[in-house]
């Protein structure tokens, strides 16, 4: 019995192929069939990749000691690089947070300020001094108050063109006129040589002062502007028969930690008040971030 003519078979194949193409392209009828075929062919793909996978597996069994040591050293070097980057990012994040705190502090000040950075610390253990990267070229002069994000740190005692020396409130030669926020009681706060402790002196034993009272600069003497946080009363004691009480206070500023500081320029006097020869004359440069 003779089979179909070859030309007829070709015609039938073409017709069936066209029908399958139209059914798949226009109506999406063959997606399930395609999925079933792909599932059935998965072992074929696996067997096709088996020689390469077996070759890699055998090669891994015979890695030389030198190659392992080299890979270990490369990984250690990469780890050190990543650790250094992590430390740098942590330092940048800390500095960014400190700058944000300084900006928040500057918003509540009436006086103009510029932001400086601590670039040096006095090596003398009996002298509590810092060096900041702002000097006379930035308008800094002796006597200006220095703050961090938490409170008064000290005052400028010497300037050069590009840097200034700052005497901290904890120095034993430093004194700040202060007042108690709660009741306005005035006293003098002395440095003790300990960055964590200050002495409030000449306070009568009848004075109304309590542990936890906030001490701010009183502005007396004209050295420091009024109202900046300086310290918090931490301990009160009295010797029998002594007319004065012994009061210890903790500085509000982070004297040994802060890297970014504010240099405070006093607010100018009113135009009509020219009686004070030391009045601020407005010739200082504008604070950073402010229009001239």
C-alpha positions as CSV (number, residue, x, y, z in Angstrom):
1,X,0.0,0.0,0.0
2,X,1.5,3.3,-1.1
3,X,1.8,6.1,1.5
4,X,0.8,9.8,1.0
5,X,2.7,11.8,-1.6
6,X,5.7,13.7,-0.1
7,X,4.3,17.0,-1.3
8,X,1.1,16.4,0.5
9,X,2.9,15.6,3.7
10,X,4.8,18.8,3.4
11,X,1.6,20.7,2.8
12,X,0.0,19.1,5.9
13,X,3.0,20.0,8.0
14,X,2.9,23.6,6.9
15,X,-0.9,23.8,7.6
16,X,-0.5,22.3,11.1
17,X,2.4,24.6,11.9
18,X,0.5,27.7,10.8
19,X,-2.5,26.6,12.8
20,X,-0.3,26.1,15.9
21,X,1.4,29.5,15.4
22,X,-2.0,31.2,15.1
23,X,-3.4,29.3,18.1
24,X,-0.4,30.2,20.2
25,X,0.1,33.8,19.1
26,X,-3.5,35.0,18.9
27,X,-5.3,32.8,21.5
28,X,-2.5,31.6,23.9
29,X,-3.8,28.1,23.7
30,X,-0.4,26.4,23.8
31,X,1.1,27.9,27.0
32,X,0.2,24.9,29.1
33,X,1.6,22.6,26.5
34,X,4.8,24.6,26.3
35,X,5.1,24.5,30.1
36,X,4.6,20.7,30.1
37,X,7.3,20.2,27.5
38,X,9.8,22.4,29.4
39,X,9.1,20.4,32.5
40,X,9.7,17.2,30.7
41,X,13.0,18.5,29.2
42,X,14.4,19.7,32.5
43,X,16.4,16.4,33.0
44,X,17.9,16.9,29.6
45,X,19.2,20.3,30.6
46,X,20.5,18.9,33.8
47,X,22.3,16.1,32.0
48,X,23.7,18.6,29.5
49,X,25.3,20.6,32.4
50,X,26.4,17.6,34.4
51,X,29.9,17.3,32.8
52,X,30.7,20.9,33.6
53,X,29.4,20.7,37.1
54,X,31.3,17.4,37.8
55,X,34.5,19.0,36.4
56,X,34.1,22.1,38.8
57,X,33.4,19.7,41.7
58,X,36.5,17.6,41.1
59,X,38.6,20.8,40.6
60,X,37.4,22.1,44.0
61,X,38.6,18.9,45.7
62,X,42.2,19.5,44.6
63,X,42.7,23.2,45.3
64,X,46.3,23.8,46.3
65,X,47.3,25.2,49.7
66,X,48.9,28.2,48.0
67,X,45.6,29.1,46.3
68,X,43.7,28.8,49.6
69,X,46.3,31.0,51.4
70,X,46.1,33.6,48.6
71,X,42.3,33.6,48.7
72,X,42.4,33.9,52.5
73,X,44.8,36.9,52.3
74,X,42.6,38.6,49.6
75,X,39.5,38.1,51.8
76,X,41.3,39.6,54.8
77,X,42.5,42.6,52.8
78,X,39.0,43.2,51.6
79,X,37.6,42.8,55.1
80,X,40.1,45.5,56.3
81,X,39.0,47.8,53.5
82,X,35.3,47.3,54.3
83,X,36.0,47.8,58.1
84,X,37.8,51.1,57.4
85,X,34.9,52.3,55.2
86,X,32.5,51.3,57.9
87,X,34.5,53.3,60.5
88,X,34.6,56.3,58.2
89,X,30.9,56.2,57.5
90,X,30.3,55.9,61.3
91,X,32.5,59.0,61.9
92,X,30.7,60.9,59.1
93,X,27.3,60.0,60.6
94,X,28.5,61.1,64.0
95,X,29.8,64.4,62.6
96,X,26.6,64.9,60.7
97,X,24.5,64.4,63.8
98,X,26.7,66.8,65.7
99,X,26.3,69.4,63.0
100,X,22.5,69.0,63.2
101,X,22.6,69.5,66.9
102,X,24.7,72.7,66.5
103,X,22.3,74.0,63.9
104,X,19.4,73.4,66.2
105,X,21.3,75.2,68.9
106,X,22.1,78.1,66.6
107,X,18.4,78.6,65.8
108,X,17.6,79.5,69.4
109,X,20.4,82.0,69.8
110,X,19.9,85.7,69.5
111,X,23.6,86.3,68.7
112,X,25.3,85.5,65.4
113,X,27.5,82.4,65.3
114,X,29.9,80.6,63.1
115,X,30.7,76.9,63.2
116,X,34.2,75.8,64.0
117,X,36.0,72.5,64.5
118,X,38.4,71.5,67.3
119,X,41.8,70.8,65.7
120,X,44.1,70.6,68.7
121,X,44.1,69.9,72.5
122,X,46.7,71.2,75.0
123,X,49.1,68.4,76.1
124,X,49.5,70.1,79.5
125,X,47.2,68.1,82.0
126,X,47.0,71.2,84.2
127,X,45.8,73.5,81.3
128,X,42.3,72.8,79.8
129,X,42.6,74.5,76.4
130,X,41.5,73.7,72.8
131,X,42.5,75.0,69.4
132,X,39.8,75.7,66.8
133,X,40.1,76.3,63.1
134,X,38.6,79.8,63.2
135,X,40.8,82.9,63.6
136,X,41.0,86.6,63.1
137,X,40.3,86.2,59.3
138,X,36.9,84.9,60.4
139,X,36.3,87.8,62.7
140,X,37.1,85.8,65.9
141,X,38.6,87.9,68.7
142,X,39.6,87.4,72.3
143,X,36.8,87.1,74.8
144,X,34.2,85.5,72.5
145,X,32.2,82.7,74.0
146,X,32.5,79.1,72.6
147,X,29.6,76.7,72.8
148,X,28.9,73.2,71.7
149,X,25.4,71.7,71.2
150,X,24.8,71.4,74.9
151,X,26.2,74.4,76.7
152,X,29.0,76.9,77.3
153,X,32.5,75.4,76.7
154,X,34.7,78.4,77.4
155,X,36.1,81.6,75.8
156,X,38.7,82.6,73.2
157,X,42.0,83.7,74.9
158,X,44.3,84.1,71.8
159,X,43.8,84.3,68.1
160,X,45.9,84.0,64.9
161,X,44.8,84.5,61.4
162,X,43.4,80.9,61.0
163,X,43.1,79.4,64.5
164,X,42.2,80.4,68.0
165,X,43.0,79.1,71.5
166,X,40.0,78.4,73.8
167,X,40.1,78.2,77.6
168,X,37.6,75.7,78.9
169,X,35.3,76.4,81.8
170,X,36.9,73.5,83.6
171,X,40.3,75.1,83.8
172,X,41.3,76.0,87.3
173,X,41.9,79.7,86.3
174,X,38.5,80.1,84.7
175,X,35.4,81.7,86.3
176,X,31.9,82.3,84.9
177,X,29.3,84.5,86.5
178,X,26.1,82.4,86.6
179,X,22.6,82.5,87.9
180,X,20.1,79.8,88.9
181,X,17.3,79.6,86.3
182,X,14.7,78.7,88.9
183,X,15.0,81.7,91.1
184,X,17.7,84.1,89.6
185,X,20.2,83.5,92.4
186,X,23.6,84.8,91.3
187,X,27.0,83.2,92.0
188,X,30.5,82.5,90.5
189,X,31.3,79.1,88.9
190,X,34.9,78.2,89.1
191,X,36.9,75.5,87.2
192,X,38.5,72.8,89.2
193,X,40.9,71.2,86.8
194,X,38.4,68.3,86.5
195,X,36.4,68.4,83.2
196,X,33.5,66.8,85.0
197,X,33.2,69.0,88.0
198,X,32.9,72.8,88.7
199,X,32.6,74.7,91.9
200,X,29.9,77.2,92.7
201,X,31.5,79.5,95.3
202,X,30.4,82.1,97.9
203,X,26.8,80.8,98.2
204,X,25.3,81.5,101.6
205,X,23.9,78.6,103.6
206,X,20.5,80.3,103.5
207,X,20.4,80.4,99.7
208,X,17.6,78.6,97.9
209,X,19.5,76.2,95.7
210,X,18.8,72.5,95.0
211,X,20.4,69.6,93.3
212,X,19.5,69.6,89.7
213,X,19.2,73.4,89.4
214,X,20.3,74.6,86.0
215,X,23.0,77.3,86.0
216,X,23.2,79.7,83.0
217,X,25.5,82.6,82.3
218,X,24.3,85.8,84.0
219,X,26.0,88.3,81.6
220,X,27.6,90.2,84.5
221,X,31.0,91.5,83.7
222,X,30.3,91.6,80.0
223,X,32.5,88.7,79.2
224,X,29.7,86.1,78.4
225,X,26.3,86.8,76.9
226,X,23.4,86.1,79.2
227,X,21.4,82.9,79.3
228,X,23.7,80.2,78.0
229,X,23.5,76.9,79.9
230,X,26.8,76.3,81.8
231,X,26.3,73.6,84.4
232,X,23.8,71.6,86.5
233,X,24.1,71.4,90.3
234,X,25.1,67.9,91.2
235,X,26.0,68.0,94.9
236,X,25.4,70.3,97.9
237,X,27.2,69.9,101.3
238,X,27.8,72.1,104.3
239,X,30.3,72.0,107.1
240,X,29.0,72.8,110.6
241,X,29.5,76.5,111.4
242,X,30.5,77.4,107.8
243,X,28.4,80.4,106.5
244,X,28.8,79.1,102.9
245,X,27.7,75.8,101.3
246,X,30.0,73.7,99.2
247,X,28.3,73.1,95.8
248,X,29.5,70.9,93.0
249,X,28.1,71.2,89.4
250,X,28.5,69.2,86.2
251,X,29.3,71.1,83.0
252,X,26.5,70.9,80.4
253,X,29.0,71.0,77.5
254,X,30.8,67.8,76.5
255,X,34.2,69.3,77.1
256,X,36.2,66.2,76.2
257,X,34.1,65.0,73.3
258,X,32.7,67.8,71.2
259,X,34.5,68.3,67.9
260,X,32.2,70.9,66.4
261,X,31.7,74.2,68.3
262,X,29.9,77.5,67.9
263,X,31.8,80.8,68.1
264,X,29.3,83.4,69.4
265,X,29.4,87.0,68.3
266,X,27.5,89.3,70.7
267,X,24.4,91.1,69.3
268,X,25.1,94.7,68.2
269,X,24.0,97.6,70.4
270,X,21.1,99.8,69.4
271,X,22.1,102.6,67.0
272,X,21.2,105.3,69.5
273,X,23.4,103.8,72.2
274,X,27.0,105.0,71.6
275,X,28.0,105.5,75.2
276,X,29.9,102.3,75.4
277,X,33.3,102.6,73.6
278,X,33.5,98.8,73.4
279,X,30.1,98.4,71.8
280,X,29.9,96.0,68.9
281,X,30.3,98.0,65.7
282,X,28.9,95.5,63.2
283,X,32.1,95.1,61.2
284,X,32.3,91.3,61.9
285,X,31.7,89.0,58.9
286,X,28.3,87.4,58.7
287,X,27.8,84.1,60.3
288,X,28.1,81.0,58.1
289,X,24.9,80.3,56.2
290,X,23.7,83.9,56.6
291,X,23.5,86.6,53.9
292,X,26.0,89.5,54.4
